[in-house]
Amino acid sequence: MSSWHTLAHVVADPLPADWRDQLAKRLGQRPRRMGSWAELALYGARLCLDAAQEPALAAGAQLRVASLSGSLSATRTIAAQARTGLPMPFAFMQSQPSQMLAALSQHLAWQGDARFTLCRDKDAVLQLAQQECGAAGLLIGWVEEDQRTEWWRMVRD
């Protein structure tokens, strides 16, 4: 069994009041058509890669995001809007984890194996990700909308 080395670990809890401004500055523009949960995932992932001194996620690295609840505000919005009988609102896309993963891929200049897990057990998510991971390592984050984001960049020793 191989051991793991943590290149970076970041926690934003509590979130700074200006975290969205910090993200826009880091990206060079405000993210568009992205819900707050996806923005928070991107904020944490970008902080972690910056701390690891990586301008982009390495090719072949795996990306994993986990949460207790996912995108609650977008889900609540679409549930309320769906009761009106109108077509599915744009917020529906913001409630989808695949859209968050696509945004991360785009803004981290990366393509590869990305997954989202709704889970209560961080250790189980990490253990599974490490078992599936190759030589390029892992970027893994835990994101709770409007509360916290925690990320690790890890590679095998």
N, C-alpha and C positions, 0 to 999 in steps of 0.2 A: 504494500500500500504506500503510495507516495504522500509526501507531506506538502503543505501549501504555505505560500508566502504572501502576506498581505502587502500590496504595493501602496494602497491608500484606503482609508476608512473615514468617511465624513458623516456627520449627523447634523441636521438642521432641526432642532427641537429645543426651544420654540423657533419658529420661522422668523427671520428678521422682517421688520415691517416693509422693507423695500426689496424683498426677494424677487419680485417680478421685474423691477427696474434693474437689479443686478443681472438677471437672466438676459434681458433685452440688451444690456451693455455688452455682455459676454458674447452674444450671438451677432451683434451688430444691427439688430432690428428686433422689434417685438414679434414673437411667434403669432401666426395667424391661424384662425379656424381651429383652435386647440382649446380644450376645456382646461379648467384649473388643475385637475388631477394630472393630466398629461404634462402641463407646464411644470408642475411640481416634480414630476418624475424627471423631466429634462433638466431642471435646475439641479437636482441632486446628482444625477449622472454626470453632468458637466462639471460640477464641483469635484466629484471623485476623480474623474480623468485629469482635471487640472492638478489636483493634489498628487496624482501619480505621474505627473509631468508627461502625459500622453495627449497630443493634440487631437487624436482620433482613436476610436477603439480599434485594437489590432484585428487584422483580418484573421478569421478562424476562431476568434474569441466568442464565447457564448454570452448572451444577454438574458438575464432573468429579472423579472419584476414580480413582487408579491405584495399582497395587501390583505387586510382583514375585511375591507368593505368595497374596494374599487372606487369608482366614480359616483359617489352618492348624489351630489348636487345635480349632475346631468340626468341621472336616472329619475330623480324626483321631478325635475322639470319636464321630462318627456312623459312621465305618468300623468302629470297634471294636464299637459297639452293634448295627450291622446284622448282624454275624456271629452274634448271639444268636438271630436269627429273629423277634424281637419287631417290632411296628409301628415305623415310622420315628420316631425320637426327636425331642423338641422341638429339640435341638441342630441338627437338619437346617435349620430355619429360620434359625438363627444363622449358618449357613455360606453363606447366599445373599446375594450383593451387593445384590439388590433390597431386602432387609430393611434393610441399612445405609443405602441411599439414601432409603428411606421414613422412617427415623428422623431422618436429616439434614433432610429436608423438614419434618417435624413440628417439630423443635426449632429450626429456623432461620426458622420462620414463612414458608415459601416453597413455591410450586408452580411447576413448570416443567420444563425440559429437564435431566435428570440422567442421567449415564452412568458406568459403571464400566469400566475397562480393565485387564486383566492384561497387563503390558508391562515390558520391560527398558529402554526408551529414553524417558527423561523429555522430551527435546527433541521427539521425534516426537509424544508425547501433547500437549504444550503447543502445538506448531505446528498440529496438527489442531483442537484446541479453539479457538485464536485464529481460524482460518479459518472456523469455523462460528459464531462468536460475534457477537451483535448489540450494540447501543448500551449496554445495561445492564451489559455486562462479564461477568466470569468469576470464579468461585471454584473453584480447582483445588487438589487435595491429593494427596500421595503418602503412603500409610499402610502401614506394616509392623508387623504385630501384635506387641505387647509389646516393640517396639524403638524406633520413631520415628514421628513424624508431621510433615509439612512442608506448609504451605499458602500460597497466594498469592491475594490479591484484586486483580484487574486490570481496568482499563477502557481503552477507546480514548481517545487524545488528541484 
